[in-house]
């Protein structure tokens, strides 16, 4: 199979369809997985679909401002995922929802999300790091180079998210060994044009937020997936959305790791729009096991 550099609109359209859940009953939705999925469902997909499920029960003028989620079991890509939504509260300013993703009669993922009407208030934000423009950076496939052969099929699967590495890619930085100051910085965007749907843009960013985040942990130890004796998975995930954005425009994902211990690692990330606005913050803990 020939490696694909830019997936473009058709692959992005498939992601949009993936996030367009089927309503099978009041507060119950069903989602599918892509045919290209391997042994387990990508965590960003389940998080994005769960956010769609809860968002469908909230008035559009209330935007999601935070979500907290736990990855409970690996998802089976061969069968649909059922999302059961619990309408926790509808207040004057805030709406709270909870969703549980179910497969084979068991919960695989749980999400709580809060929505808020737009209100004026205090406003400040950290500045964006000084980084090169995304258009001046190589594509992900160009960054892979000869390493694409080692990754095999993973490198050739078309992706709906365009990724450009600002920092040295982790498969290269591992050759330099552990570094206390290591971090992961990438530019991202949906590889095409998305409809004008605020919830969809938030869900696409949620999908992308599970990509490259744990790399910040591995970079500190000079190891990488598939090439060293480390295996991992997302355990929990939290996102705070600060300002409106479009996921089909470039955003910087600036990630670092403050701690790793007891076969777990913590990673934090900040999303900036290309004009320098802080649009979202993410924290994730991952399972990271060193095997013989």
N, C-alpha and C positions, 0 to 999 in steps of 0.2 A: 504494500500500500504506500503510495507516494505521500510524503509529508506535506501538510497543508499549512501555509504561513498565515494568510488572512482568511478566516472563515467567512466573514461578511454577513450580509443580511439574511440569507436563508437559514444559517445556523442560529442566528439571534432570534429569528421568527420561531424556530423550534423551541427555544427557551421561553419565549412569550407564551406559546401554546402549552408548554409544560406547567407554567404558572397559572394558566386559566383552568381552575379546578371545576369539576362537575358537581353541581349541587344535587345530592341524592335524597335529602330530607332536610327539614328545618334544622339548621345548625350542624349539619353533617355534609362533608364534602369528600370528594375522591380525587386523588392525583395519580398520575402515571410516572414512570421513570423512563429515561431515554434508552433506546435499544443498545446504545454503545456502553451502557453502564456495565461494570465488571462484577466483582464479588460482593460489593455492598453499595448502597445508595450514597451519593455525595452529600455530606452534611449540609452544605449551603443550599442544596435543592430542597431538603426537608424543611429547613428554617424558612426559606422563601415561600414555599407552599403553605406552611402553617401560618405565616403572616398574611398571605392572601386569604386564607380561610377566616381568620378573625377579622380582617379588614372588611370582608364582605358583609359583616354584621354591624358595621359602624357607619354613621353618616359621613359623607365625603368631606364635609367641612371640618371634621375632626381628624387631624393628622397624627400618625403614630410618632411618639417622642422617645419611647424606650421599649426594649424587649429583653427578656431573660429566658434562657432555654437550657434544657439538659438533654444530652444525647444518651439514651438509656440502653438501646440495643442496636446492633447494625441493621440497616434497612435492607430488605430483599428486593433487588431491582426487577425480579421476574413477576411480581404481583403488585396490584395497586396498593396505595396507602390511603387509609380512611382517616379523615381529620374530624374529630368531634369537638365542637366549640361550646364553651360555657360562658354565658353572658353574665359576668360577675357583677358589674355595676355600670349604671348610666347616671352620671352626675351632671351638674350644671355646666362644669368646665371639662371634666375628665370622664373618659370611658375606659373600663378595664375588661379585658377578655383573656380567656385561657383556652388553649387548644392542646389536645392529645392526639398524636399520630399513632395509628394502630395497624398492625399486620399480624396475621395468624392468631388473632385474638389477644395479642399482647401489645402493651405500649412500647414504642421504640423511641419516642421523642415527646417532650412536653415543653410548651411555650406559654409565657404570660406576656401580655403587651398592654401598654397604656397609650391612649389617644387623648388629644387635647385640642380645644378650640384655639384659634390664634389670639394671642393677647400681647399688649405692649408691656415692656419692662426693661430691666437693666440689660445691657448688651456689651460684652467684651469677648475676646478670643485670643488664644495663642497664635503667633504668626507662623506662616508656613516656612519650613526649611528652605534654604537656598539650593535649588536643584536645577539641572538642565531641563529644557523643554522636552516633552515626550516625543515630538516629531524628529528630534535630533538623535534619538536613541534607537538601537537595533530592536527588531521584533523579537518575540520570545524564541521563535525557531532559529533566527540568526544567532541569538545568544547561546542556544544549545550547542550549535556547531557539531563536533564529533560526538558529543555526549548523547545526541539524539539516538545514535545506534544502540547505546547501552540501555536507554529507556524503552526502546522498541515501540510497541503499539501505543503506549502512553503519549509519545511525542507526536504521533501522526493523527490522533483523534482531533477533529476540528473543534474549536472552542468558541463560545459566544462572547467571551471577554478578551479584549486585546490587552496584553500585558507587556510593559516595557520596563526593564530593570534599570534603576538609577544606581543602586549599590551593586557590587559584584555579585552575580548569580551564585546561589549557595553551592551549586555543584562545582564551581570554580574556587570559591573561597575556602572550601573544605581542605584544599591542598595547602593552605597557609596555616592550618591548625586552629586551636581555640583562641578566641579574642574576646576580652571583656567588653570592648566597645562595639562589638558587632551589632548590626541592626539590618533590617530589610526595608528597602524603599523601592516601590514600583509605581509607575503610572498605570492606571486602568481606565477602561471605558467599555461600554457595550459596543460590540463590533458591528454597528449599523445604526438605524434610527428606530427609536421606541415611540409608541403612541403617547399622546399627552394625557397620561394617567399618573397622578402623584403616587398612588399606592404601588403601581407597577414599578416605578423608578426606585422606590424605597426597597421593594422586594428584590430587584435586580442587584442593588448594592448589598443587600443582606446575603444574597447568593455569592457575590464576589468576595465578601468579607471572610469567608472560610478558606479562601485561596491565599497562599504565601504567608499567612499569619504565623503559623508554627515554625516557619523557616527561620524566624528571628531567634527562636530557642536553639535550633540546630546550629545556626551560624556561630553562636557563642562557644560551641563545643567542637566545631570543625567537622561535623558529620552531615550526611544528607540521606534522604529516603532512597532505598533501593541500591545504594552503593556501600553502606556501612551497616553495622549490626544494630540498627535501631528500627523499631516499629512503633507506630503511634496511631492515635485516633482522637477526635475532639470529644471532650467530656462535657463542658458547658460553654455557653456563649452569651455575651451581653452586649447590647448595642444601644447607644443614645444618639438620637438624631437632633441636631442643633438648628440647622437652617435648610431651606428648600434647595434642591439641586436637580440636575438631570443626569441620569446614569449613562446616557449616551454621549456625554461630554467628558473630557479627561478629568480624572481626580487622582490625587497623589495618596498612596497608602503607605504611611510611615509607621513601621512596626519595630518594637524592641521587646526584650524579655528581662524583667526584673528578678526572676527567680526560677529555679528548677530544683526539685527534691522529691524523694520518695516515689520515683517513677512518674512524676507529673511535672509539667512545665507551664508557666504562666506567660502569656504574651499580651501586649497592649498595642493598640493601633489607633492612628488618627487619620481621618480622611479630610483632604483639602481639595476644594475646587481649583481649577487652573488659575483663577483670579485671586487665589490666596485665602479664601474664606474657609474656616473650620466648619465642616458640614456634619461630621459624625465622629464618635469615639467608640472603640470596641475593646473588649477584654475577653480573652478565652483561656481556659485551662485545658491542656491536652495530656493524654496518656502517652508517655514516652518510655518504652521498655528497651533496655539493652539486652540483646540475646547473644548466646555463645556463637 
